[in-house]
Amino acid sequence: MNRRDLLISGVAGAGLLASGVSHADDGLLQSWLKRWLAAFNDPDLRIYKQFVETLAPSVRPYVDDDLSVREVTGGFQLVSSQVTGANEITAIMKDRAWDRRSKVVLTATGGEKLDDIAFAGAPGEALQRLDERLAIAASVEKLREEGAVGRFNGAALTARGEKVLLKVAHGMADESTGAAVTPSMRFCIGSMGKMFTAVAVMQMVESGRLKLSDTLAVHLPDYPNQALASRVTVERLLTHTGGTGDIFGPQYDANIDKLKTPADLVRFYGAREPIFEPGARWGYSNYGFVLLGAILERVAGKPYEAVFQEAIFMPAGMVSTSQGFASSKPTARPYTGARATGLKALTPYDGLPAGGGYSTVEDMHAFAIGLRAGRLVKPATLAAMTTPKVVAGSSHWGLGMAIRSRNGATYYGHGGSAPGVNGDFAVYRDDVTVVLCNRGHPAALNAADFIGARLPA
């Protein structure tokens, strides 16, 4: 995970012009935006790398992620910009190759350097919807075109009920062996795996083994920070309102070999204070879902992976889904960077209750069918999980599910993003779309937005 994972938090529009920002600062920030965009869009991707190394040195660790964004979007077209702080400018961009819009925030340190460059999603423009046949035909052709030039590297599926309308795959699963992506290829799904944790928790709520009002202290009486444990409830963890924060960052990277299980992570992070008062607001929390995994293990008396297998994967018929990279079935390797400047293979991720497991577009379709058919949770439970409870930018969150809209059509589901990983799972009133890629944000979102915006509402 990286600093740009704010994209999972939903979209907030560009802020109002900050008070006290002088016209001189405004002009300087606009100049930075112009220089940055020229470098980002340059046909020679080495120009952008040189720009970062010279003028934004703090961003050097993430330059390959930026180059991946440049490659999969085709570059950006400026839509609007606004100074949003004394040293900050926010711009709305449209992808050159796709419909999708992005928010780019540049932070300057005086007049000499950029301190940060952050990407997030932004509300898209309204598009004309098509009938089913034309929408599917347009999507198949678009993915074929973008796959041919390296801007779509993954698999996509669209279904109405159990009927599959679209299932395609393009690109390379393993650059070293030349293995191509297939429609049945396994990909790391990132934070999409949080849905499995949420479903397993709600199954225990249905059976009476858990209550949404239960605190951490009820099920983890030995939790290091008892003051926090007495205030954070299961519901607050599911809705990202517990204030429990993240796990990823320099500390995690330095100790990654020792942080493999929920218990490991609780020992490592359990003594820290919340980042805000539990229940006070929304704040996306990977650690919150680690804590839900720890609760699952205590209540079930077995590893959370076994809970997933027995309670979700088997009943739904998800035959290719697991928490680990190792499998007898083909699994795509994650890559960052751009082909033009050299793709970089990444160490495969390990699954956690916060995400990072592996699945296929076919298995995720089976997951959607299982949810809708009542094989995983009762219809009333699914309704509770997908009813908006908390506002987060332009999105809402239910119990472990995001509720969003594309081109005016509401859906529930979850995304996943990390270097070399991007996925999107969306369940509309009639349709399901699943896109998985072994490139970073917004590789899958571009395709998911294109398909979802054209299907009949």
N, C-alpha and C positions, 0 to 999 in steps of 0.2 A: 504494500500500500504506500501511497505517497501523499505529498501535501495537497495534491489536486483532487483528493477524494471527497472534497466538498460537493462534487457533482451529485453524489448519492443523496444529499440532503434536500433535494428538490430545488426549484428555481425561485430565486428572489430577483425582482427587477432591479435595474440600475438605481442606485440611491439618489436622493436629492442632492443638489449642489451644496456642498458643505459650507457652513457659515465661516467667514474669516479667511476664505481662500482668495488670494489676490489675483488680479488679471495677469500679473507677471508669472505666478505659479501656474495659472491656467494655460498660458502660452507655452511654458516649458513642458508641461505634461502632454499637451497636444503634440508638441514636437517629438517627445519620446514615443508617443503612440505611432506617429507617422514613420519614424525610424524603425521601430520594432516591426511594424506591419510590412514595410518594404523588405526587411531582412527575412521575415517569416515566409513571405510569398516568393522570394527569389527562386528562379528555376534551379539554380545551383544550391542544393541544400547545405553545402559546406559554408555558404555565406552566413546562414543562421547560426551554425555552430560557432563560427568565428565571432559573431555578434555577441553571443552569450558569454563566450570565454573572455572577451574584452570588456564588455559593458554591463554584464549581469553575472559576475563571478559566483554569487551565491546560488545561482540556478544551475551551475555546472553539473551537479549530481543528477539533474533531471532533464538534461538536454536531449537524451535519447527518447524520453517520453514525449518531449515537444516535437521531435522529428517524426515520431510515430503519428502524432496528431496532424502534423503537416502533410504526411503522406496519405492518410486515410480520408482527409477532408478535401485534398486538392488545393489547400490554401483558403484564405478568408477574403471576403468582401466586406468592407466597413458599412454598417447600416447606420449607427449612431454612436455618439460618445458623450461622456459627461464626467466632469471632475467630481469625485465623490469623497475627497479628503484632501488635507493639506499636501500630501505627497502621493495621491492615488487618483488614477483615472480608470473609469470603467467603460468598456466599449462593447456594443452588440455587433456581432459578426454573423454573416451568412456563409456557410460552406460553399465553395465554388462548385463542388461535385455533387452535393446533395441538397435536400430541402432544409436541413437542420440549421438552427441558429445556435450560436455559442456566446457566452459572456466571458470576456477577457479582462482581467484586472491587473494593471501594472502599478507597482509601487516603486517610487524613486527615492533615492537617498541623496537629497540635495540636487545638484545639477549634473553630477558626474557619472553616477551609476544607477542601474535598476536593482532594487533589492529583491523583487519577486515578480513572477509572471504566473498567474493562476487562471485556470480554465474551468468553466462550469457550463451547464446548459442554460438556455434562454427560451422563452415562449416563442413558438414558431408562428408563421403566418398561416391564415386560413387557406386551404386548398380545396378544389372541387373534388368531391368523391366520385368514384366510378362504380359501375355495376360489378358484381363479383368476377365475372369472366374477364373484363377489361382490367380490373385491379390486379388480379393474379398475373395476367399476361404482362402488364407493365412492370410488375415487381420481378418476375422471372427475367425479363430482358434487362432491367436495371442492374440486378445482381450479376448477371452474366457480363455486362459491359464493365462494371466496376471491378469484378473479379479478374478480368482480362488485363487490367492495368494496375492491379495490386492494391486497389482501395477497398476491396472486400475479401477477407481471408477467413472463411468460417463456414458455418452451416446455418440454414434458416428453414423454419417450418411454419406453415399457417394451416389452421384446421377450423372447420365448423362442426362442433360436436366431435364425433369420432372420425369424421370424414376429412382426410388430409387433402388440402387444396394445393399446397405448394411444399416441396421439399427439395432443396438444392444445396450444393456445396461447391466451394471454389477455393483455390489457393493450396498452399503447402502446409501439411501438418508437422513435418520435420524437414528442415532445410538440409540437414546433413545427409539424410538418406534419400531425399527426393520423394518421400511419401506424400501423396496428395490427400487433401481433406475429402472425406466421404460423408454422406448424410447420416451415417451411423457413428461418426467419430466422437470420441469422448473429449470434452474440453473442461478446463477448470472453470467453475461457474461463479467464483468469488462469493460475494455477499448474497447471491440468490439462495445459497444454502441456509440463510437465516429462516427461510420459510419452513424448512424441515424442523428446525428447532421450535418454531412457533406452533406448528401442527402437533408435534409431540407433546409440548406443554399443554395445549388445549385438549388433547386426548386425556391427559391426566386430570385436567379440570373437569371434563365430562364424567370421568370415573369417580370423582370425589377425592382423589389422592392429593390434589392441589387445589388451592383457591387463588383467584386473582388478587385477593386482598392479603394473601400470605406475604410476610416480609422475608427478607433473606435470613434473618435470625431464626425463623421457624425451621428452615430446612438446612441451614448452614450455621448451627449454633457456635461453631468454632471459628467463624469468620473473624479475621484479624481486627477489623474496624467495626466494633459492635455498635457504635453510635450511628454509623451509616447503615449497618445491617438492619437496624430497627426501624429505619425510615424508608427503605427502598422495597417496594412491593413487586410481585410478579407482573402485575399490570403495568407498572411504571417501566419495568425492563422491556416488556413487549412493545410499548409505545415510545421508547427512547426518551422518556422523561425522568429517568432515575438519576441523571447527573454523573453517571459512572465512567464516562470518558472512553478514551481509546486504549488500544494496546500497542499499536504500531508506532515506531519512531526509533531514535538512536539506542535507547535502552533495550528495546526488543531486539534490534539487529545485533547488538553486542552479546546477547544471551540466547539467541534463537535456538541453539542446540539443546538448551535446558528447558525450553518452554514448549512442550509438545502436547500437554493435556490441560483440561480445565483446572485440575488441582495444581499443576505447576504454575499456571497463570494467577490463580488466587493467592498462592504463596508469594508470588513476586509482586503483585499489585494490590493485594488486599488491605494493606495498612494505609493506603493513601486516602486523602480526603476527596469528597465529590467536587466536581468542577462547577456545580451550582446546586442549590438546595433541591433535593428530590421533589419532583412534582411541580417545580416552579415554571419550567418551560421545556421545550423540545431541544434535544441535542443528540445527534446520531451517535450511537455508542456500540462499538464492537465489543468492548469489555462487558457491556450489559448482557449480550447474548452468550458470552463465555460463562457468565454467572448463571444464566438460564440452563446452560449445559451442565454446570456443576450441580444445580438443583435436580435436573433430570437424573443424573447419576446417583445421587443420594436416594431419591425416591424409588427409582427402579432397581437399585442395587446392582447395576451393571454399567459398562461403558456406554456413553451416549451413542457411539457408532452402532452398537448392538440394538439400541432402542430404535434408531432410524431404520435399520435393516428389517427388524421384526414388525414395527408399527407403521412404516411408510413405504419403504421400497418394495417389500414383498406383496403387501395388499394392493399396491398400485400397479404391480407388474413392471417395476423399474429395474430391469435386469442388468443394466450397464452402469448403474450409479453407485459410487462409493466415496469414501472420504479420502482415500489415498490415490496417488498417481499410478502406482504399480497395478497392472491389470493385464489379463490375457487378451483384452480387447484394445483395438487401436486408440491411442490417446495422443492428442495434439500437444506439442511442446510450446510454452509461451515464449514470445519474442518481443523485444522492444527495439526502438530505432527505426530506421527506414532502409529499404533495399538500396536506395541510391547512395547512402553513406555507410552501409553495412549493418544488417540485422544482427542483433545480439541475443543468443539463446540465454534464457534465464533458468535458474534452478527451479524445478517444479515446486509448487506450493503444497503445504500440508493442510489438510482440512481441520477445521475447528467448528464448534457450535456457531461461531460468527460467520462461517462460510469457508470457501477455499476447497470444497470437495469437487468431484468430477461427475459429469453427466453428459447426456446426448440430447439433441432436440427431440428425439423420439421419446425418450424417457420423461422429459419435462412435459411433453404432451400427455403422456400417461398420467403424470402427476395431476395435471389440470382435470383430466377425465375423472380420476379418483376423487378429487375434491368435489367436483360437481355432482358426482353420483352418490355422495355420502359414504364412500368406503373408507375415508380417512377421518373425517369429522362429521358430526350431524349437520344438516342444513342450517339449523339455527346458530350453530357455532361458527360455521363459515360466514354467515351473515354478520355475526358480531365481529369477526376478524376483519371483514372488508367494509365495515361501516366507519366513516371518518370520525376520529376522536380527537386528533391533535392537528393543528395547522403547522406546516413547515414550508415556508415560502409559498410557492404556487401549488404545492402538493399537500395531501393529508395522509395521516397514518392511522391505521387501525391497530389491531392486535397482531403485530408482526408482519403486516402487509402494508404496502404503499397504495394509495388511491390517487390516481392521476388522470389526465386526459390528453388525448392526441386529436388535434383538429376537431375538437368539440365532443369526441366520444370518450366516455369514462371507462377506465379499466382498473383492475387491481393486479398486483403482482410484486415484482422486485427486480432490481438490476444488480449487476456485479461488476466491479472495476478494480484493476490493479495493473501495474506494468505487465504487459503481455496478456492481459485478461480483460475481456469485455463481454457482457451478456445481458440479455433482456428477456423477461418473461411477463407477458401481458394477457390477461383474461378479460375480454370485452363481453358484452351482453350475449353475443352469438359466436364470436370468433376467439381463437387463441393464436398468439404469435410467439415464437421462440427463436431467438438468434443468439448464437454462441461464436465467439472469435478468439483466436490466439494472438491478438494484437490488443493494445490498450484502448482506452476511451478516445474517441467515440465510435470505434469500429463497428460494434454491434448496434449501437443506438441509431447510427445513420440508417442502417437497413431497417430496423424496427420502426423508426419514424416514417420512412418511405412507405412501407407496407401498411402500417396502421392508419396513416392519413388518407389512404385511397380506398380501403375496404368500405363496403356499404355500411352506413351508420346504423 
